[in-house]
Amino acid sequence: MINKLINPDYVFEASWEVCNKVGGIYTVLSTRAKTLQEKYHDKIIFIGPDVWNEKQSPYFIENENLCKDWRISAKNNEDLTFKVGRWNIPGSPIAVLVDFKNFYKDKDLIYGKMWEDFNVDSLHSYGDYDESSMFSYASGKIVESFYKFYLSDENKVVFQAHEWMTGMGALYIKKNLPQVATIFTTHATSIGRSIAGNNKPLYDNLNYFNGDQMAYELNMEAKHSIEKQTAHNVDCFTTVSQITDNECKALLDKPADVILMNGFEDDFVPSGSEFTKRRRDARKVMLNVANKLMGTELKDDTLIICTSGRYEFKNKGIDLYIESLNQLSNSGELGDREILAFITVPAWCGAPRKELIERIENDDKSNESLYKPFITHSLNNMNEDRILGMFNYLGINNSKNSKVKYIFVPCYLDGNDGVINLSYYDFIIGADLTVYPSYYEPWGYTPLESVAFHIPTITTDLAGFGLWSETLKGKENTIESGVKVVHRSDFNYFDAAKEVKDTILQFYRLSDDDVKKTRTNATRISEKALWKHFITYYYEAYDIALNNAYNRLNK
């Protein structure tokens, strides 16, 4: 089937997260790049914001000789400033980092033209709207410049824009370079995320919401407008899961042409003795940090559970994770084996706790706990933090007689946080089980990464990954299958928490042999989400976009 599809000669992809590690989209792009680079051989070009200025980016290797003539010409003749080099990831694709500050002086004219051409309403913009839009517009100008310098109408070219932050670039290209086929990918609708984040019942009322009305009510008119107009005007509109496509139909009045599910490459997962070593090292760090915080002596067989992701307390299910563990702690159903539950969510983090570092460095085996023995770093908003607030409300204080102990790591795990000092992947490999009971989760990379590291996971049917895993034939919905999918709705919070609690208890009681089988099943699920399987949907999107662009130009 793929051989019959129209294949582009060049593909440009613009995203705020190109060479800029912010969230899940970085993982989507960076893990997929190798597959596309192997197919297109430097004809796949990523465009990102130059947020580093004079600093050296760890994600970007500049090459001043790459496309040198074009870069000089664009600067001298078009007043475009950008760097060309390679993204420092597997595959090393070409990346262009754009300095977009020069466009701020013209933003009112740019917004006026967007209103005139596409009815994009920028009047109610605020926050990051201007920054994102100027980058987006500059990205469109970059593609236009490259095309005119190197290419011609003989070349089949695709431009893919990710999220509302790059929509303006796609619209600019449609207007000024109509021979380039445009794709727009929304990874989460701005209105859907806002409705969920404002504690409104998104799912029960989805078909009754009016996206434009909700944008007005939630003060999201500008972002919603660019997102909706881009979805309606590009040659191919895509999203990342069926559950998000339902949002698009209801809130953007536009279903996706193709669903581009998020895969990954497994080349970052160690194997054999290296896997065993890293897992052992991670568990040693986890237990040591916990023991130094709490003055305990947790045994090697402690069941280690983790959740992680962005600090979206409700949307990511952080509240439900704590609630389910609290139910388990108070149930009286646990045996002698203890549970250590990590929450690795970047918050408004201050410095690593000095007294904790001193205990770790001195290998202090004191049996006295530190003050607040459940957090590794100070917070700048300690009294307003929602995780600590829930700990306080539930009376969670890691008392000696509690079988469930909690550790909140409120910083990015980049290997240099001062306490854990492991990267996220080198940390998560030590877990026995992960829990991601999301309420709003268009896809869900964290549970996918978990099973890739042979760690069984609990997710929900409100997560794209959870829905996808349910479609796998022959997989029962139990933790022994590798992925347990819990039912969540707008109003079943405590029932869902109980189901998570029961699933953790079920895993807690598994024999060693059953745990091994469960870990194997988790790995098998992850293998079905490799990019070599999911990349075909991108080829389909390229084909649709190129066909629609051709038909549009030849009416």
C-alpha positions in Angstrom: 0.0 0.0 0.0 2.8 2.4 0.9 4.3 2.0 -2.6 1.2 3.5 -4.1 1.3 6.6 -2.0 2.8 9.9 -3.2 6.2 10.3 -1.6 7.5 13.9 -0.9 10.9 15.0 -2.0 11.3 17.3 1.0 9.6 17.4 4.4 9.8 20.4 6.8 8.6 20.0 10.4 8.1 23.0 12.7 7.6 22.8 16.4 8.4 24.8 19.5 10.1 21.6 20.8 12.6 21.1 18.0 16.0 21.1 19.8 14.0 22.5 22.8 13.2 19.8 25.4 9.9 20.9 27.0 7.4 18.1 27.0 6.1 15.0 25.2 6.3 16.5 21.7 10.0 16.6 22.0 9.9 12.8 22.5 7.6 12.4 19.5 9.8 14.3 17.1 13.2 13.2 18.4 12.5 9.5 18.5 10.8 9.5 15.1 13.6 11.5 13.4 15.9 8.5 12.9 13.2 6.7 10.9 12.5 9.7 8.7 16.2 10.5 8.2 16.9 7.0 7.0 14.1 7.3 4.4 14.7 10.9 3.3 18.5 11.3 3.8 18.7 15.0 4.8 15.5 15.9 2.9 13.7 16.0 6.3 14.4 19.4 7.9 13.3 20.3 11.4 12.6 24.0 12.3 12.7 25.1 15.9 13.1 28.4 17.9 16.5 29.8 18.7 15.9 30.1 22.4 19.5 29.6 23.3 20.8 32.9 21.8 24.6 32.9 22.5 24.5 29.9 24.8 25.5 26.5 23.5 22.5 24.2 23.2 23.0 20.6 24.3 20.5 19.5 21.6 21.9 21.3 18.6 25.3 21.1 16.8 25.7 24.1 14.5 27.4 23.7 11.1 28.1 27.0 9.5 29.0 25.3 6.2 25.7 23.5 5.9 23.4 25.5 3.5 25.9 28.3 3.9 25.0 30.1 0.6 21.3 30.1 1.4 21.8 31.3 5.0 23.9 34.2 3.8 21.5 35.1 1.0 18.5 34.9 3.4 20.2 37.2 5.9 21.3 39.8 3.3 18.2 39.8 1.1 15.3 38.8 3.3 16.5 39.8 6.8 16.1 36.3 8.1 18.5 35.2 10.9 18.9 31.5 11.7 21.3 28.8 12.5 21.7 25.6 10.5 23.1 22.4 12.0 22.1 19.0 13.2 19.8 17.9 16.0 21.9 16.0 18.5 19.7 12.9 18.5 19.8 9.5 16.8 19.7 10.1 13.0 21.3 13.6 13.4 18.7 15.3 11.1 19.2 18.8 9.8 17.7 21.4 12.1 17.2 25.1 11.5 16.9 27.3 14.6 15.1 30.6 13.9 15.8 33.9 15.6 12.2 35.4 15.4 12.6 38.5 17.5 12.9 40.7 14.4 9.3 40.1 13.6 7.8 41.6 16.8 7.9 45.1 15.3 5.6 43.9 12.5 3.3 41.7 14.6 0.2 44.0 14.3 0.6 43.9 10.5 1.1 40.1 10.6 -2.0 39.6 12.8 -4.0 41.9 10.6 -3.1 39.9 7.5 -4.0 36.7 9.3 -7.4 38.1 10.0 -7.9 39.3 6.5 -6.8 36.0 4.9 -8.0 33.4 7.4 -10.2 35.1 10.0 -7.7 34.4 12.8 -8.6 36.5 15.8 -5.5 37.7 17.6 -7.2 40.6 19.5 -7.5 38.7 22.7 -4.0 37.3 22.8 -1.9 37.2 25.9 0.9 35.2 27.5 2.9 33.1 25.1 0.8 33.9 22.1 3.0 36.6 20.6 6.2 34.6 21.1 4.8 31.4 19.5 3.2 33.3 16.7 6.3 35.2 15.7 8.3 31.9 15.7 5.6 30.3 13.6 5.4 33.1 11.1 9.2 33.1 10.9 9.2 29.3 10.2 6.9 29.9 7.3 9.3 32.5 5.9 12.2 30.1 6.4 10.5 27.4 4.3 9.5 30.0 1.6 13.1 31.2 1.5 14.6 27.7 1.3 12.1 26.7 -1.4 12.9 29.7 -3.6 16.7 29.2 -3.2 16.9 25.5 -3.8 13.7 24.0 -5.1 11.1 24.4 -7.9 7.6 23.3 -8.8 9.1 20.0 -9.8 9.7 19.2 -6.2 7.0 17.7 -4.0 7.2 19.4 -0.6 5.4 19.0 2.7 5.3 21.3 5.7 4.1 19.9 9.0 3.2 22.2 11.8 2.8 20.9 15.4 0.3 22.5 17.8 -1.4 25.9 17.7 2.1 27.5 18.2 3.0 26.8 14.6 -0.3 27.2 12.9 0.4 30.6 11.7 3.4 29.3 9.7 1.2 26.7 8.0 -1.3 29.4 7.0 1.4 31.7 5.8 2.7 28.9 3.5 -0.8 28.2 2.2 -1.2 31.8 1.2 2.3 32.6 -0.1 3.7 29.3 -1.2 0.5 27.3 -2.2 2.5 24.6 -4.0 3.8 23.3 -0.7 1.4 20.8 0.9 0.5 21.6 4.6 -0.2 19.3 7.5 -1.3 20.5 10.9 -1.0 18.2 14.0 -2.8 19.0 17.2 -1.4 16.9 20.1 -4.2 18.3 22.4 -6.8 20.8 21.7 -6.3 24.0 23.6 -9.9 24.2 24.6 -10.1 20.5 25.6 -7.1 20.9 27.9 -8.5 24.1 29.3 -11.9 22.6 30.0 -10.4 19.7 31.8 -8.0 21.9 33.7 -10.8 24.1 34.9 -12.6 21.2 36.5 -15.5 21.2 34.0 -16.9 17.7 33.0 -15.3 17.4 29.6 -16.4 14.0 28.5 -20.0 13.8 29.5 -20.7 17.1 27.9 -18.3 16.9 24.9 -20.9 16.8 22.3 -22.8 19.7 23.9 -19.8 22.1 24.1 -19.4 24.8 21.5 -15.7 25.4 21.0 -16.0 29.1 20.2 -18.3 29.7 23.1 -16.0 27.9 25.5 -13.0 29.8 24.1 -14.8 33.0 25.0 -15.7 31.8 28.5 -12.2 30.5 29.3 -10.4 33.5 27.7 -8.8 31.3 25.1 -10.1 33.0 22.0 -6.8 33.7 20.3 -5.2 30.3 20.7 -8.5 28.5 19.8 -8.9 30.7 16.7 -5.5 29.9 15.3 -5.9 26.3 16.1 -9.3 26.0 14.5 -8.5 28.0 11.4 -5.4 26.1 10.8 -7.2 22.8 11.2 -9.8 23.9 8.6 -7.4 25.4 6.1 -4.4 22.9 5.8 -4.3 20.2 3.2 -4.3 17.5 5.9 -5.4 17.8 9.5 -4.1 15.2 12.0 -4.1 14.4 15.7 -2.5 11.7 17.9 -5.3 9.5 19.2 -9.0 8.6 18.8 -9.9 10.3 22.0 -8.4 13.6 20.8 -10.0 13.2 17.5 -13.4 13.2 19.3 -12.3 16.5 20.8 -11.4 17.9 17.4 -14.8 17.0 16.0 -16.7 18.6 18.9 -14.5 21.6 19.7 -12.9 22.5 16.3 -15.7 21.3 14.1 -13.2 19.3 12.2 -12.3 15.6 12.4 -8.8 14.5 11.7 -7.9 13.2 8.2 -5.4 10.8 9.8 -4.5 9.8 13.3 -0.8 9.8 13.9 -0.2 7.7 16.9 3.0 8.3 18.9 5.6 5.6 18.6 9.2 5.5 19.8 12.6 3.9 19.1 13.8 1.3 21.6 17.5 2.0 21.1 17.7 3.9 24.3 16.6 0.9 26.4 19.6 -1.1 27.6 19.6 -4.9 27.3 21.2 -7.9 29.0 23.7 -7.3 31.7 23.7 -3.5 31.1 19.9 -3.5 31.8 20.4 -5.5 35.0 23.2 -3.2 36.2 21.3 0.0 35.6 18.2 -1.3 37.3 20.2 -2.4 40.3 21.9 1.0 40.4 18.6 2.9 40.2 17.0 0.9 43.0 20.1 1.5 45.2 19.7 5.3 44.7 15.9 5.2 45.2 16.1 3.2 48.4 19.1 5.2 49.7 17.4 8.6 49.2 14.2 7.3 50.9 16.1 5.9 53.8 18.1 9.1 54.4 14.9 11.2 54.2 12.9 9.0 56.6 15.5 7.4 58.8 14.4 3.9 57.7 16.0 0.7 56.4 13.8 -0.2 53.5 14.6 -3.7 52.3 15.7 -4.6 48.8 12.4 -6.3 48.1 10.5 -3.0 48.7 7.9 -2.6 45.9 8.8 0.6 44.1 6.0 2.5 42.3 6.4 5.6 40.2 4.3 8.3 38.5 5.8 11.2 36.5 5.0 13.8 33.9 4.0 17.5 33.8 2.6 19.0 36.9 -1.1 18.9 35.9 -2.5 17.8 39.2 -5.9 16.6 37.9 -5.2 16.0 34.2 -2.3 13.7 34.9 -4.1 11.9 37.7 -1.6 12.8 40.4 -4.5 13.3 42.8 -5.9 9.9 42.0 -2.5 8.3 42.3 -2.1 9.6 45.9 -5.7 8.7 46.7 -5.4 5.1 45.5 -2.2 4.6 47.5 -3.8 6.2 50.6 -6.7 3.7 50.2 -4.2 0.9 50.0 -2.3 2.1 53.0 -5.4 2.2 55.1 -6.9 -1.0 53.9 -5.1 -3.4 56.2 -4.5 -5.7 53.2 -0.8 -5.3 52.9 1.7 -7.8 54.3 5.1 -7.2 55.6 6.6 -6.0 52.3 6.7 -2.2 52.1 5.8 0.1 49.2 7.8 3.1 48.2 5.8 5.5 45.9 7.7 8.2 44.0 6.1 11.3 42.4 8.7 12.7 40.0 6.9 15.8 38.8 8.7 19.1 38.1 7.3 21.8 40.4 8.4 25.3 41.3 11.6 23.8 42.6 14.1 25.5 44.8 17.4 24.0 46.0 18.2 20.4 46.9 17.8 19.9 50.7 21.2 20.4 52.4 20.5 18.2 55.3 19.5 15.4 52.9 22.6 15.8 50.8 24.7 15.7 54.0 23.1 12.5 55.1 23.7 10.9 51.6 27.3 12.1 51.4 28.1 11.0 55.0 26.1 7.7 54.6 24.3 8.8 57.8 22.3 5.8 59.0 20.3 7.8 61.6 16.9 6.3 62.4 15.4 9.8 62.9 13.5 11.2 60.0 14.2 14.7 58.5 11.6 17.5 58.7 9.0 16.8 55.9 10.4 13.4 55.1 8.6 13.1 51.8 10.3 15.7 49.6 13.8 15.9 48.2 14.1 19.6 47.3 12.7 22.8 48.7 9.9 24.5 46.9 9.4 28.2 46.3 5.6 27.8 47.0 5.8 25.2 49.7 2.5 26.3 51.3 0.5 26.4 48.1 1.8 23.2 46.4 -1.0 20.9 45.6 0.8 17.6 46.2 2.0 18.7 49.6 -1.5 20.1 50.3 -3.0 16.6 49.6 -0.4 15.0 51.8 -1.4 17.3 54.6 -5.2 16.8 54.0 -4.8 13.0 54.1 -2.4 13.1 57.0 0.5 11.5 55.0 3.7 12.0 56.9 5.7 8.7 56.2 5.2 7.5 59.7 7.2 4.4 60.7 4.1 2.2 60.9 2.8 3.1 57.4 3.4 0.4 54.8 3.3 3.0 52.0 5.9 5.7 51.9 5.9 8.6 49.5 8.8 10.6 48.0 8.1 13.7 46.0 10.9 14.7 43.6 9.9 18.1 42.4 12.6 18.7 39.7 13.6 17.6 36.2 15.6 14.4 36.3 18.5 15.5 34.1 21.2 13.8 36.1 22.2 17.0 37.9 19.4 17.7 40.4 21.7 17.4 43.4 19.9 14.5 45.1 18.9 11.8 42.7 21.5 12.7 40.0 20.1 10.2 37.5 18.5 11.0 34.2 14.8 10.1 34.0 15.4 6.9 32.0 18.2 5.8 34.4 15.8 6.4 37.3 12.6 4.9 36.0 14.3 1.6 35.1 14.5 0.9 38.9 10.7 0.8 39.3 8.6 -2.3 39.7 5.3 -0.7 38.6 4.2 2.7 37.2 0.8 4.4 37.6 -0.5 7.1 35.2 -4.2 7.4 36.0 -4.8 10.4 33.7 -8.0 12.3 33.3 -6.8 14.2 30.2 -4.1 12.5 28.2 -4.2 12.7 24.4 -1.6 10.0 24.0 0.6 9.2 27.1 4.3 8.7 26.5 5.1 7.9 30.2 3.2 4.6 30.2 4.7 3.7 26.8 8.2 4.5 28.1 7.4 2.4 31.1 6.6 -0.8 29.3 9.6 -0.2 27.0 11.7 -0.6 30.1 9.9 -3.8 31.0 7.9 -2.1 33.7 4.1 -2.9 33.9 1.9 0.1 34.0 -1.6 1.3 35.0 -3.2 3.9 32.8 -6.8 4.8 31.9 -9.2 4.7 29.0 -9.1 8.5 28.9 -5.5 8.2 27.6 -4.8 7.6 23.9 -2.2 5.0 24.8 -4.6 3.3 27.1 -7.3 3.1 24.4 -4.8 1.8 21.9 -3.5 -0.9 24.2 -7.0 -2.1 24.7 -7.3 -2.8 20.9 -4.4 -5.3 21.0 -5.9 -8.7 20.3 -5.5 -11.4 22.9 -4.7 -9.0 25.7 -6.8 -9.3 28.8 -7.3 -6.1 30.8 -5.3 -7.2 33.8 -1.9 -6.0 35.2 -0.5 -9.4 34.2 -1.0 -8.4 30.5 1.6 -5.7 31.1 -0.9 -2.8 30.9 -3.9 -2.4 33.1 -6.5 0.1 31.7 -8.7 1.6 34.4 -12.0 3.1 33.5 -12.2 6.9 34.2 -15.1 9.3 33.6 -16.0 12.8 34.8 -17.6 11.5 38.0 -16.0 8.1 39.0 -12.9 9.5 40.8 -13.2 7.3 43.9 -14.2 4.2 42.0 -11.2 4.6 39.6 -9.0 5.1 42.7 -10.3 1.9 44.1 -9.6 0.1 40.9 -6.0 1.4 40.8 -5.6 0.4 44.5 -6.9 -3.1 43.8 -4.6 -3.4 40.8 -1.6 -2.4 42.8 -2.6 -4.9 45.5 -2.9 -7.6 42.8 0.6 -6.9 41.5 1.9 -6.7 45.1 0.7 -10.3 45.6 2.2 -11.8 42.4 4.8 -14.5 42.7 8.3 -13.8 41.3 7.6 -16.0 38.3 4.3 -14.1 37.6 6.1 -10.8 37.9 8.7 -11.9 35.3 5.9 -13.0 32.9 4.1 -9.6 33.5 7.3 -7.7 32.6 7.7 -9.8 29.5 4.2 -9.0 28.4 4.8 -5.3 29.0 7.8 -5.4 26.7 5.8 -7.1 24.0 3.2 -4.4 24.0 5.9 -1.7 23.7 7.3 -3.5 20.7 4.1 -3.0 18.8 4.4 0.8 19.3 7.8 1.1 17.5 8.0 3.8 14.9 8.6 1.2 12.2 4.9 0.3 12.7 3.4 3.8 13.3 5.4 5.7 10.7 3.1 4.4 8.0 0.4 6.8 9.2 2.8 9.7 8.4 3.3 8.5 4.9 -0.5 8.4 4.5 -0.7 12.0 5.8 2.0 13.1 3.3 0.0 11.5 0.5 -3.3 13.1 1.5 -1.7 16.5 1.8 0.1 16.3 -1.5 -3.0 15.1 -3.3 -5.1 17.9 -1.8 -2.5 20.5 -2.6 -2.4 19.3 -6.2 -6.2 19.4 -6.6 -6.3 22.8 -4.9 -3.8 24.2 -7.4 -5.5 22.6 -10.4 -9.1 23.5 -9.9 
